[in-house]
Amino acid sequence: MTTDRESIEVDVLFVGAGPASLSGAYHLARLLREARKGEPTPLGTEAPIIMVIEKGREIGAHGISGAILNPRTLDELIPDWRSKDPPLPDIPVREDSLYLLTKTGKFKLPLLPSFLKNHGNHVVSLSKFVRWLSPLVEELGVDIFPEFPAVDLLYLDGAVIGVRTGDKGVAKDGSRKANYEPGIDIHAKVTVLGEGPRGTLAKTLIEKMDLDHGKNPQTYSLGVKEVWEVPSKSLQPGDIIHTLLWPLHRDEFGGGFIYSMEGNLLSLGFVVGLGSRNPYMNAHAKFQEFKTHPFITSILEGGQIVEYGAKTIPEGGYYAMPRLYGPGVLMAGDSAGFLDSRSLKGIHLAMKSGMLAAEAIVEALAKDDYSDDSLRRYEALFEESWARDELHEVRNFHQGYDRGLLRGLFHTGIQMMTGGRGWKDPLLSVPDFSRMEKVRDYFGESMEKEEVKYDNKLTFDKLTDVYYSATRHEEDQPPHLRIRDYDICNKRCTEEYGNPCEAFCPANVYEMEKEEGGGKHLKLNPTNCVHCKTCDILDPYEIITWVPPEGGGGPNHQSM
């Protein structure tokens, strides 16, 4: 059946309304406005059309991070931002602490490494931050549209010429419902992919254009987070706590955090590296166990959960960043790996990547040239920037933890003394899924999954947490988790890996139902999905592909 699609022509399209795209659109619009005020230029007098599209039901709905914001890029982007009522506390980070935890005890390190000192930074809700930034971008004439998921890149003669947005009103069986609306083709001279970690379009682009040739594979952690309201806080606004060790095992990478926000809100979560050998690694369960530590429990006493979310974090570093450009296309933010894995900060780097992309685009528009040769200017600007210096200094950090925490701490010390080099440069890595061991190899004959008990006051099962994420999807639509071969899930994976998707998914999307006769079959619950994309990363057979659901589907974060 043929489909007549509406098409829109714009000059520059940003995909995803996160900090990278919004900063890029703001900077681009301002640079173009300044250019038109001066002498006549090749840009002409008409303002180029800039558009930002976002898959969430509103701007900020899918925004989630720890988050501590280094204001360095914000000072560059909007020098007078403090006068614009930003959603940042008046008081920057006040005190940093790092604790080593045992099951019931704790030890506070008397000295902190420099990368964990956050004085001058701000605890921030990313969802609130992008909601604040969005109208400032629109004031400069940029069009921003939520509920527009980009599902395919459009190509002409090997160059990207825009995107196709998702259809609406398609039933589970693929038939068109009465409210069917075809997606729109948005044609652009330059398309900037700022989709966040494991971007759907970025993934296909990297493969098609071989943009990761000669690079380390990107590696990830999974962060699981809750926001709590507590009646009286033992922490002051701006207090930061990080933890190491318990409840992780010695060969696992990660840690916990608690950030005190304004009012009576606490942001707390747990980060676990996805390169674990354990096929039953369950970051959500680790987080719930983390909250039962007497130290954490005392901080949460009398409080209640407000919100929940989860996201993957690209931690492969400088050597895992793909080539940032192709004909007609650039990548920015988490989609391109702009994250300092040592300090676990990426917002300021994502914003800087958007600004650098904007500067390259201005030059391309002036020349009316969007080829590889023209857009490689973006990567040159990055290599000349402080963002490159910051990322290069931590280029081997995450790889140093490939064999556990103790070796990782040793590597970190050596890297700090050698400017990031360590004992070997570069340290190579492998995809996260390839580290997962089969059940019998990891557990021997003891193959029982660890059972976690929840009291729904301090600790919560996955479905309860999903409720607090305000996740909503249209029920009657094709699943946005595409599984290439269900037989592998039902038979081979059951026997070899014990269906790790049940454990690693933080939203109970994957459920193995027992059949009469003793077998199992996979039941998908896509309406639970919180869009973390762990399954796309960690599936040991690489048969799961995450694609955007119908526009507006997913979580609706307010304070994350």
C-alpha positions as CSV (number, residue, x, y, z in Angstrom):
1,M,0.0,0.0,0.0
2,T,1.5,3.3,-1.1
3,T,1.5,6.2,1.4
4,D,1.4,9.9,0.4
5,R,3.6,11.7,2.9
6,E,3.8,15.4,3.6
7,S,7.3,16.8,3.3
8,I,8.9,19.8,4.9
9,E,12.0,21.7,3.8
10,V,14.2,23.2,6.5
11,D,17.8,24.3,6.5
12,V,19.0,22.6,9.7
13,L,17.3,19.8,11.6
14,F,18.2,18.8,15.2
15,V,16.9,15.4,16.2
16,G,16.2,15.1,19.9
17,A,15.5,18.1,22.3
18,G,18.2,17.4,24.8
19,P,21.0,19.7,25.9
20,A,23.1,19.0,22.8
21,S,20.4,19.9,20.3
22,L,18.9,22.8,22.2
23,S,22.3,24.4,22.8
24,G,23.3,23.8,19.1
25,A,20.0,25.3,17.9
26,Y,20.3,28.3,20.2
27,H,24.0,29.0,19.2
28,L,23.3,28.5,15.5
29,A,20.3,30.9,15.6
30,R,22.3,33.5,17.4
31,L,25.3,33.2,15.1
32,L,23.1,33.5,12.0
33,R,21.3,36.5,13.5
34,E,24.6,38.2,14.2
35,A,25.9,37.5,10.7
36,R,22.8,39.1,9.1
37,K,23.3,42.3,11.1
38,G,26.7,42.9,9.5
39,E,27.8,43.4,6.0
40,P,26.1,41.4,3.3
41,T,27.1,37.7,3.5
42,P,26.5,34.6,1.4
43,L,23.9,33.7,4.0
44,G,21.6,36.4,2.6
45,T,19.0,38.4,4.5
46,E,16.4,35.6,5.1
47,A,16.8,33.6,8.3
48,P,17.6,30.0,7.6
49,I,14.9,27.6,9.0
50,I,16.1,25.7,12.1
51,M,13.9,22.9,13.5
52,V,14.2,20.7,16.6
53,I,12.1,17.5,16.9
54,E,11.6,15.4,20.0
55,K,10.0,12.0,20.5
56,G,8.6,12.7,24.0
57,R,5.1,14.0,24.6
58,E,6.6,17.3,25.8
59,I,10.1,18.9,26.0
60,G,11.9,17.4,29.0
61,A,9.6,14.3,29.2
62,H,12.6,12.0,28.4
63,G,15.2,14.1,30.1
64,I,17.1,12.2,32.8
65,S,20.6,12.5,34.2
66,G,22.2,12.3,37.7
67,A,22.7,15.3,37.5
68,I,25.5,17.7,38.4
69,L,26.0,20.5,35.9
70,N,29.3,22.1,35.3
71,P,28.2,25.6,34.2
72,R,31.2,26.2,32.0
73,T,29.3,25.8,28.7
74,L,26.3,27.6,30.0
75,D,28.5,30.6,30.7
76,E,29.6,30.5,27.0
77,L,26.2,29.8,25.6
78,I,24.1,32.3,27.6
79,P,26.4,34.6,29.6
80,D,23.5,36.2,31.4
81,W,21.8,32.9,32.2
82,R,21.6,33.8,36.0
83,S,19.2,36.6,35.2
84,K,16.8,34.3,33.3
85,D,15.4,32.4,36.3
86,P,17.2,29.1,35.6
87,P,16.1,25.9,37.4
88,L,19.4,25.7,39.3
89,P,19.8,26.3,43.0
90,D,21.2,29.6,44.1
91,I,23.8,27.8,46.1
92,P,26.3,25.6,44.1
93,V,27.6,22.3,45.4
94,R,28.5,22.8,49.1
95,E,30.2,19.6,50.2
96,D,31.4,16.4,48.5
97,S,31.8,13.0,50.2
98,L,32.9,9.6,49.1
99,Y,32.0,6.6,51.2
100,L,33.2,3.0,50.9
101,L,30.4,0.7,52.0
102,T,30.3,-2.7,53.5
103,K,26.9,-4.5,54.0
104,T,26.3,-2.6,57.3
105,G,29.3,-0.3,57.7
106,K,30.8,2.8,56.0
107,F,34.1,4.6,55.7
108,K,34.4,8.2,54.6
109,L,37.5,8.9,52.6
110,P,39.3,11.8,54.2
111,L,40.7,13.0,50.8
112,L,38.8,13.2,47.5
113,P,40.3,12.9,44.1
114,S,40.1,16.2,42.1
115,F,37.6,14.8,39.6
116,L,35.0,14.2,42.4
117,K,35.2,17.8,43.7
118,N,32.2,19.7,42.5
119,H,32.5,23.1,44.1
120,G,31.1,25.7,41.6
121,N,28.8,23.1,40.0
122,H,25.1,22.8,40.4
123,V,22.7,19.9,41.2
124,V,20.2,20.0,38.5
125,S,17.1,18.2,37.1
126,L,17.8,17.7,33.4
127,S,14.1,17.5,32.6
128,K,13.6,20.9,34.2
129,F,16.7,22.3,32.6
130,V,15.7,21.6,29.0
131,R,12.2,22.8,29.7
132,W,13.8,26.1,30.8
133,L,16.2,26.2,27.8
134,S,13.5,25.4,25.2
135,P,11.6,28.7,25.2
136,L,14.9,30.6,25.1
137,V,15.7,28.7,21.9
138,E,12.2,29.5,20.4
139,E,12.6,33.2,21.1
140,L,15.4,33.1,18.5
141,G,13.0,31.8,15.9
142,V,13.7,28.1,16.1
143,D,10.8,25.7,15.6
144,I,10.5,23.0,18.3
145,F,8.1,20.1,17.9
146,P,7.5,17.3,20.5
147,E,5.8,14.0,19.7
148,F,7.9,13.8,16.5
149,P,10.0,10.6,16.7
150,A,12.5,10.3,13.9
151,V,12.5,6.7,12.7
152,D,14.5,6.7,9.5
153,L,17.3,8.7,7.9
154,L,16.6,9.9,4.3
155,Y,19.5,9.5,1.8
156,L,20.2,10.8,-1.6
157,D,23.4,9.7,-3.5
158,G,24.9,8.5,-0.2
159,A,24.3,11.8,1.7
160,V,21.8,12.3,4.5
161,I,19.1,14.7,3.4
162,G,16.8,14.5,6.5
163,V,14.6,12.2,8.4
164,R,11.2,10.5,8.3
165,T,9.1,10.7,11.4
166,G,7.0,7.8,12.7
167,D,3.5,7.0,11.6
168,K,0.6,7.3,14.0
169,G,-2.4,5.1,14.3
170,V,-0.9,1.8,13.3
171,A,-2.3,-1.3,15.1
172,K,-0.3,-4.1,16.6
173,D,-0.9,-6.2,13.5
174,G,0.4,-3.5,11.2
175,S,-3.0,-2.4,9.9
176,R,-4.0,1.2,9.8
177,K,-6.5,2.4,12.4
178,A,-9.2,5.0,11.8
179,N,-6.9,7.7,13.2
180,Y,-3.9,6.8,11.0
181,E,-1.5,9.6,10.1
182,P,1.6,9.0,8.0
183,G,4.9,10.3,9.2
184,I,6.4,13.4,7.6
185,D,9.6,13.6,5.6
186,I,11.7,16.5,6.8
187,H,14.4,17.5,4.3
188,A,17.4,19.4,5.6
189,K,20.7,20.6,4.3
190,V,22.3,19.4,7.6
191,T,20.8,17.0,10.1
192,V,22.2,16.9,13.7
193,L,21.6,13.7,15.6
194,G,21.3,14.4,19.4
195,E,19.2,11.4,20.3
196,G,20.9,10.5,23.5
197,P,22.8,7.3,24.3
198,R,22.5,4.5,21.7
199,G,20.6,6.8,19.3
200,T,18.5,4.8,16.9
201,L,19.4,6.8,13.8
202,A,23.0,7.3,15.0
203,K,23.3,3.5,15.3
204,T,22.3,2.9,11.7
205,L,24.3,5.8,10.4
206,I,27.5,4.6,12.1
207,E,27.0,1.2,10.6
208,K,26.1,2.5,7.1
209,M,29.0,4.9,6.9
210,D,31.5,2.9,8.9
211,L,32.0,5.8,11.3
212,D,33.5,3.6,14.0
213,H,36.2,2.2,11.9
214,G,39.4,1.8,14.0
215,K,37.6,2.9,17.2
216,N,36.9,1.1,20.4
217,P,33.3,-0.2,20.7
218,Q,31.2,2.1,22.8
219,T,30.7,0.7,26.3
220,Y,27.9,1.6,28.7
221,S,26.7,1.7,32.3
222,L,23.1,1.7,33.4
223,G,22.0,4.3,35.8
224,V,18.8,3.6,37.8
225,K,17.4,6.6,39.7
226,E,14.7,7.8,42.0
227,V,13.7,11.2,43.3
228,W,12.6,11.2,46.9
229,E,10.8,13.8,49.1
230,V,11.9,13.7,52.7
231,P,10.3,15.6,55.6
232,S,13.5,16.9,57.1
233,K,16.9,16.5,55.4
234,S,20.1,15.5,57.2
235,L,21.7,16.8,54.0
236,Q,21.9,20.5,53.1
237,P,21.1,21.8,49.6
238,G,24.2,21.2,47.5
239,D,25.5,18.2,49.5
240,I,26.9,15.4,47.3
241,I,27.5,11.8,48.4
242,H,29.1,9.1,46.2
243,T,29.6,5.5,47.3
244,L,31.7,2.5,46.2
245,L,31.8,-1.2,46.9
246,W,28.6,-2.7,48.5
247,P,26.3,-4.1,47.1
248,L,28.5,-4.8,44.1
249,H,30.9,-7.7,43.8
250,R,34.6,-7.2,43.4
251,D,34.5,-7.8,39.7
252,E,31.7,-5.3,39.1
253,F,31.9,-1.7,38.2
254,G,29.7,1.1,39.5
255,G,28.5,2.9,42.6
256,G,25.8,4.9,44.3
257,F,25.0,8.6,44.6
258,I,22.8,11.0,46.6
259,Y,22.4,14.6,45.5
260,S,20.5,17.0,47.7
261,M,18.3,19.3,45.7
262,E,16.3,22.4,46.8
263,G,13.3,22.0,48.9
264,N,13.0,18.6,50.4
265,L,14.0,16.6,47.3
266,L,16.8,14.1,47.0
267,S,18.2,12.6,43.8
268,L,19.6,9.2,44.4
269,G,20.6,6.3,42.2
270,F,22.9,3.5,41.4
271,V,25.2,3.1,38.3
272,V,26.3,-0.4,37.2
273,G,28.7,-1.1,34.3
274,L,27.0,-3.2,31.6
275,G,30.2,-5.1,30.9
276,S,29.6,-7.6,33.7
277,R,30.3,-11.3,33.3
278,N,27.2,-12.1,35.4
279,P,24.2,-12.9,33.1
280,Y,21.8,-12.1,35.9
281,M,23.2,-8.7,36.6
282,N,20.2,-6.6,37.7
283,A,21.0,-2.9,38.2
284,H,17.5,-2.2,39.5
285,A,17.8,-4.9,42.2
286,K,21.3,-3.5,43.1
287,F,19.8,-0.1,43.6
288,Q,17.0,-1.3,45.8
289,E,19.5,-3.3,47.9
290,F,21.7,-0.1,48.1
291,K,18.8,1.7,49.8
292,T,18.7,-0.9,52.6
293,H,22.1,0.1,53.9
294,P,21.7,1.7,57.3
295,F,23.5,4.8,56.2
296,I,21.2,5.3,53.2
297,T,18.1,4.3,55.1
298,S,18.8,7.0,57.7
299,I,18.9,9.7,55.0
300,L,15.6,8.5,53.5
301,E,13.8,8.0,56.8
302,G,10.2,9.3,56.7
303,G,10.4,10.1,53.0
304,Q,8.6,8.9,50.0
305,I,9.4,8.3,46.4
306,V,8.3,10.9,43.9
307,E,9.7,9.8,40.6
308,Y,11.7,7.0,38.8
309,G,13.8,6.6,35.7
310,A,16.7,4.8,34.1
311,K,19.1,5.5,31.3
312,T,22.3,4.1,29.8
313,I,25.5,6.1,30.0
314,P,28.1,6.0,27.2
315,E,31.4,5.6,29.0
316,G,33.7,4.3,26.3
317,G,35.5,7.6,26.2
318,Y,37.6,9.4,23.6
319,Y,38.8,6.3,21.8
320,A,35.2,5.0,21.4
321,M,33.8,8.2,19.9
322,P,32.8,7.6,16.2
323,R,33.7,10.0,13.4
324,L,31.4,12.9,14.2
325,Y,30.3,13.8,10.7
326,G,29.2,12.4,7.3
327,P,27.8,14.1,4.2
328,G,24.8,16.1,5.4
329,V,24.9,14.9,9.0
330,L,26.6,15.5,12.4
331,M,26.3,13.7,15.7
332,A,26.3,15.4,19.1
333,G,25.9,14.7,22.8
334,D,25.5,11.2,24.2
335,S,24.9,9.9,20.7
336,A,28.5,10.7,19.9
337,G,29.9,9.7,23.3
338,F,30.5,13.2,24.7
339,L,30.7,12.2,28.4
340,D,33.5,12.4,31.0
341,S,33.3,8.9,32.4
342,R,35.6,9.6,35.3
343,S,33.5,12.4,36.8
344,L,30.3,11.0,35.3
345,K,29.4,14.3,33.8
346,G,28.1,14.9,30.3
347,I,25.6,17.8,30.2
348,H,28.2,20.5,29.7
349,L,30.0,18.4,27.1
350,A,26.8,17.7,25.2
351,M,26.0,21.4,25.2
352,K,29.5,22.2,23.9
353,S,29.2,19.6,21.2
354,G,26.0,21.3,20.0
355,M,27.8,24.7,20.0
356,L,30.7,23.3,18.0
357,A,28.3,21.7,15.5
358,A,26.5,25.1,15.1
359,E,29.8,26.8,14.3
360,A,30.6,24.2,11.6
361,I,27.1,24.5,10.2
362,V,27.4,28.3,9.8
363,E,30.5,27.8,7.7
364,A,28.7,25.1,5.6
365,L,25.7,27.3,5.0
366,A,27.9,30.2,3.9
367,K,29.5,27.9,1.3
368,D,26.3,26.0,0.6
369,D,28.5,22.9,0.9
370,Y,27.4,20.0,3.1
371,S,29.8,17.4,2.0
372,D,32.2,15.4,4.1
373,D,35.0,17.8,3.3
374,S,32.9,20.7,4.5
375,L,31.4,19.2,7.6
376,R,34.7,17.7,8.8
377,R,35.2,21.2,10.2
378,Y,33.0,20.1,13.2
379,E,35.6,17.5,14.2
380,A,38.4,19.9,13.7
381,L,36.7,22.4,16.0
382,F,36.2,19.7,18.6
383,E,39.9,18.7,18.4
384,E,40.8,22.4,19.0
385,S,38.5,22.8,22.0
386,W,38.7,22.3,25.8
387,A,36.1,19.5,25.4
388,R,38.7,17.4,23.6
389,D,41.2,18.1,26.3
390,E,38.8,17.0,29.0
391,L,37.8,13.8,27.2
392,H,41.4,13.0,26.2
393,E,42.5,13.2,29.8
394,V,40.0,10.4,30.7
395,R,40.4,8.4,27.5
396,N,41.3,5.1,29.2
397,F,39.3,5.5,32.4
398,H,36.4,3.1,31.9
399,Q,38.5,0.4,30.2
400,G,40.7,0.3,33.3
401,Y,37.8,-1.3,35.2
402,D,37.3,-4.1,32.7
403,R,38.8,-6.6,35.3
404,G,37.1,-5.3,38.4
405,L,37.2,-2.5,40.9
406,L,40.6,-3.0,42.5
407,R,42.5,-3.1,39.2
408,G,40.4,-0.2,38.1
409,L,41.4,2.0,41.1
410,F,45.0,1.1,40.3
411,H,44.6,2.1,36.7
412,T,42.9,5.4,37.7
413,G,45.9,6.3,39.9
414,I,48.4,5.6,37.2
415,Q,46.3,7.6,34.7
416,M,46.1,10.6,36.9
417,M,49.9,10.6,37.2
418,T,50.4,10.3,33.4
419,G,47.7,12.6,32.0
420,G,45.3,9.8,31.2
421,R,47.8,7.5,29.5
422,G,48.1,4.8,32.1
423,W,50.3,1.8,31.6
424,K,49.1,1.4,28.0
425,D,47.6,3.8,25.5
426,P,45.1,3.1,24.2
427,L,43.5,0.5,26.4
428,L,41.3,-1.6,24.1
429,S,37.8,-2.8,24.9
430,V,35.1,-5.1,23.6
431,P,31.3,-4.7,23.4
432,D,29.5,-5.1,26.7
433,F,27.4,-8.0,25.5
434,S,30.5,-10.0,24.6
435,R,31.6,-10.1,28.3
436,M,28.5,-11.8,29.5
437,E,29.2,-15.4,30.4
438,K,26.8,-18.3,30.0
439,V,25.0,-19.4,33.2
440,R,26.9,-22.6,33.8
441,D,30.3,-20.9,33.1
442,Y,29.5,-18.2,35.6
443,F,27.6,-20.0,38.3
444,G,28.6,-23.6,37.8
445,E,25.7,-25.8,38.8
446,S,24.2,-23.2,41.1
447,M,21.9,-21.5,38.6
448,E,19.2,-19.9,40.8
449,K,18.5,-16.2,40.3
450,E,18.9,-14.0,43.4
451,E,15.4,-13.2,44.7
452,V,14.9,-9.7,46.0
453,K,12.1,-8.8,48.5
454,Y,10.4,-5.5,48.3
455,D,8.4,-3.6,51.0
456,N,7.0,-0.9,48.7
457,K,8.0,1.7,51.2
458,L,11.8,1.8,50.9
459,T,12.3,-0.8,48.1
460,F,10.1,-1.2,45.1
461,D,9.7,-3.9,42.4
462,K,10.1,-2.8,38.7
463,L,6.5,-2.4,37.9
464,T,5.9,-0.1,40.9
465,D,8.9,2.0,39.9
466,V,7.6,2.2,36.3
467,Y,4.4,3.7,37.7
468,Y,6.5,6.5,39.3
469,S,8.1,7.2,35.9
470,A,4.6,8.2,34.5
471,T,5.4,6.0,31.5
472,R,2.6,5.7,29.0
473,H,2.4,4.2,25.5
474,E,-0.4,3.6,23.1
475,E,-1.4,0.0,23.7
476,D,-2.5,-1.0,20.2
477,Q,0.7,-0.3,18.2
478,P,3.5,-2.5,16.9
479,P,6.1,-3.2,19.6
480,H,9.0,-0.8,19.5
481,L,11.3,-3.6,20.7
482,R,11.9,-5.6,17.5
483,I,13.1,-9.1,18.1
484,R,14.6,-10.8,15.0
485,D,14.2,-14.4,16.2
486,Y,11.9,-15.4,19.0
487,D,13.1,-19.0,18.8
488,I,16.5,-17.9,20.1
489,C,14.8,-16.2,23.1
490,N,12.6,-19.1,23.9
491,K,15.1,-22.0,23.5
492,R,18.7,-21.1,23.0
493,C,18.9,-18.1,25.3
494,T,16.9,-20.0,28.0
495,E,19.4,-22.8,28.0
496,E,22.6,-20.8,27.6
497,Y,22.1,-17.4,29.4
498,G,19.0,-18.0,31.4
499,N,17.1,-15.1,29.6
500,P,19.2,-12.2,31.0
501,C,16.7,-9.7,29.6
502,E,14.5,-10.4,32.6
503,A,17.3,-9.2,34.9
504,F,18.9,-6.3,33.1
505,C,15.8,-4.6,31.9
506,P,14.9,-2.0,34.7
507,A,11.2,-1.9,33.7
508,N,10.0,-5.5,33.4
509,V,9.5,-5.3,29.6
510,Y,10.8,-8.9,29.1
511,E,9.0,-11.7,30.8
512,M,9.5,-15.4,30.3
513,E,6.1,-17.2,30.7
514,K,6.0,-20.9,31.5
515,E,4.2,-23.2,29.2
516,E,2.5,-26.5,29.8
517,G,5.1,-29.2,29.4
518,G,7.9,-27.1,31.0
519,G,9.0,-24.8,28.2
520,K,9.0,-21.0,28.2
521,H,8.1,-18.3,25.8
522,L,8.9,-14.6,25.8
523,K,6.1,-12.2,26.6
524,L,6.9,-8.6,25.7
525,N,5.5,-5.8,27.8
526,P,6.6,-2.8,25.7
527,T,4.2,-0.4,27.4
528,N,6.5,-0.6,30.5
529,C,9.5,0.6,28.6
530,V,11.3,3.6,30.1
531,H,13.5,4.1,27.1
532,C,16.9,3.2,28.6
533,K,17.9,1.0,25.6
534,T,19.8,-1.5,27.8
535,C,18.3,-4.4,25.8
536,D,19.6,-3.0,22.5
537,I,23.1,-2.9,24.0
538,L,23.3,-6.0,26.2
539,D,21.4,-8.7,24.4
540,P,24.0,-11.5,23.9
541,Y,22.7,-12.5,20.5
542,E,22.2,-8.9,19.2
543,I,18.7,-9.7,18.0
544,I,16.9,-6.9,19.9
545,T,16.6,-3.5,18.2
546,W,15.0,-0.6,20.1
547,V,13.2,1.9,17.8
548,P,11.0,4.9,18.8
549,P,7.4,4.1,19.6
550,E,4.5,6.2,18.4
551,G,5.1,9.9,19.1
552,G,4.6,10.9,22.7
553,G,5.1,7.4,24.1
554,G,7.4,6.7,27.1
555,P,8.1,8.3,30.5
556,N,7.1,11.8,31.5
557,H,9.9,13.0,33.7
558,Q,9.3,16.1,35.7
559,S,12.3,16.2,38.2
560,M,14.8,13.8,36.7
